[in-house]
Amino acid sequence: MTTPTPEIEVLPVGSEDDVVRIRQAVRRHAVALGFGLVDQTKLVTAASELARNVLVHGLGGQVRLEPLPVPISGARPGLKPGLRMVFEDQGPGIPDLDRALQEGFTTGNGLGLGLSGSRRLMNEFSVESRLGETRITVIKWKA
């Protein structure tokens, strides 16, 4: 029996409880898309780090989870599944994006692995940030 692919889901990021709910939703999507345990863990870890950044630095916002089928051609044509996660806030923005993406850089009490670690865990990573709006988009493709 196959698990149905979840639809696009938009979740608020306004509390630590929301971060837990986001982790659970990402796990549901990853399982439904057929990701293995290691990639499920990478997705959940990145989602947790990025949601926490939205909560702490962006003063809250939202995350959009989008299951992605991508056509594959060649010897085994079909669809390659993936999960796109878009984290958005209306906070102060990231003043020095290059520095913020450096491993070990932190403006808080953490280890400074949130952005750089999430970038390493995902296949695609992009950040758009200016005063009043930050959007981080990550994609993990099923191997």
LINFENJO-V902032 format. One record per helix or strand of 3 or more residues. SS is the DSSP state (A for helix, B for strand). FROM is the first residue (numbers start at 0). TO is the last residue. If there is no record, write none. Layout:
# LINFENJO-V902032
ss & from & to
SS & FROM & TO
SS & FROM & TO
This chain:
# LINFENJO-V902032
ss & from & to
B & 8 & 12
A & 15 & 31
A & 36 & 55
B & 60 & 71
B & 77 & 88
A & 96 & 99
A & 113 & 120
B & 123 & 129
B & 132 & 140
